[in-house]
Amino acid sequence: MRRLGVVVALSALLGMFGGVVTAGPALARGPKWQFAAAKPFTLSAAFCGFKIRVSFPVDKSFFKILKTSDGSTTFLSTGSVRVSFTNLATGKTITENSSGPSKPTVFPDGSLTVTAGGHNGIFLTPADAQRFGLPTVSVTVGRLTESVAADGTITALSLHGHVAVDVCTALS
């Protein structure tokens, strides 16, 4: 579960909320930028107590991959993304901005650090949500910084901003 939470969190911070992503050229954006097409997916009830369908009615997100001499890989993410969350038990849906930008860096040892600004989605396991004082599924506004160990453990998380939407509460 912890690894799933980290993968979902990383993808969310990339502005894609963990969907399956396919890349294509984005020449209008500039050299080396690629379009990131996110696919809808379902979050398990472990996050909110009910299953949530996550879809992308607006997805104009782009990413660029940068490699460094020390073996680290940085992903730059920008663009326009709107995410719809649907409570599968009630059918209630909300749609939120999650355009970022974000900058995850994966280090050679498998650990990573993410810095994000603007509107970003984040998914946390219930234990991590309690530990960091944030909802399990939310959209945040402001600077978000997260460090994750190679084993998937979130070692640090700070938000210099606020939670714009507690998704679980909004869909309850």
N, C-alpha and C positions, 0 to 999 in steps of 0.2 A: 504494500500500500504506500509506503514512504516513497519508493522509486516512482510509482505512478504519479504521486503528488508533485514530485520534482519535475518529471517530464511535462506534466500538464502545466505547472507553473512556468517553466521555461518557455513552452510554446505560447502560453498566454501572454507573457511579457514580450514575445516576439510579435504580438498583435494578432495571433492566429488562434488563440484559445485551444490549442492542443489538437486541432483537426489534422487530418492527413493533408500534407501540403505537396502540391506539384509546382515545379518552377518552370518558367518560360522566360524568354528574353523580354527586356523592357527597355528597348532602345530609346524611347521617348524620355525616359527617366535619366538616362545617361549611361556611360560605359560601366559594365560589370554589375548593374542593378538588374535584379530578376523579379518578375511578378511572383507573388506567393499566393496561390489559390488554396484557400482553406475549405475543407469538406465538413459538413455537419457531423456531429457525434453526440453521444449520450453520456452524461455524467452519472455515475452510480449514486444510489441513495445514501452512500456513506458520507457524502459531502453535506447534504441538506436534510436528509430524512425522507427524501422523495427523489425520483429520477428527474433529471433536467436534460431536455434536448437543447443543444447549442447549435445555432445556425448563423449564417453570415449574409444578411440581405444586401449589404454593401461591403465589397472586398476589393479595395484598390491598394493593397499593401505591396510593398517592395522591400527587398533585402539585398544586402551586399555582403560578401564573405571576404574577410581580410585575414591573411595568415602572417604570423610574425616569425622572426628568426629563432625564438625560443620554443617554437612548436605550438604556441597558443593560436586559437582561432576566435576571431571576433565577428559577430553578426550584427550588422547595422540594419535596423528595421524602421520604416517610415511609411506614410501613406494614410489612406482613409479607410477605416474599418468600423462597421456597426455590427453589433452582435445581438442576436435575439436569444433569449433564454425562455424556455417553455416548461412549466411544471407539467409533467406527463400525467399526473393523477387528476389535475383540475383543468388543464388546458390554458391556464393563465399564462400570458406572455408579456415580457418587457423587452424593449430594444434599447441598447446603450452604445455610446461612443467608446471605442477602445483603440484609438488611432496611435497611441504612443507619443513619441518614438521610444525605442529601447535599444540597448547595447549589451547583449550577453557576450561574455568572453569565456571560452572553455580552455582550461589550462592542460598541459601535457599529462598531468597526474589524474585527470578526469574531474577535477573540481571546477567550479564555475562561479563567476560573479556577474550579476546583472544590475545595470543601472537603467532606470526608465524615468520618463517624465510625461507630463500631460495626462491623458486618460488611459489607464491600463487595467486589464483584468488580472486577477490573481486567484489561484486555487490553493488552499492549504488543507492538510489533513486536520481533523478536529483537534488533535493534540498540538499541532503547530499553531493553529488558530488561537488556541487558549494561551500557549506560551508567548505569542507575540501580540496578543490583545487585538486581533483582527478577525473578521468573519471568515468562514471557510471559503465562500465564493463571493467576490466583491469586485467592484470597479473603483479604482482609486484615482485621485487627482493629485499631482505633485510629484516630487522626486521619490522614487522607490529604489532602494538598494538591497540586494539579496546576495548572500554568499552560501554556496552549497558545497559540501565535501564530496569527494569521489564516490562515497557509499550512498549518496542521496540525502544525507542529513543536512537540513538547513542549519547553518552555524550562526548566521546573523541575518536580520531583516529589519530595515528601518524605513519608515514612511515620514517624509517631511512634506506633509500635505494633509489630505483627509480621505476618508471613505465616502465616495459619492453615492454608492448604492450597495447595500447589503442584499445580494441577490436572493438568498434563502428567505429572508424576511419579506422582501418585496413579492415573492411568489407564493408565500404561505397563505 
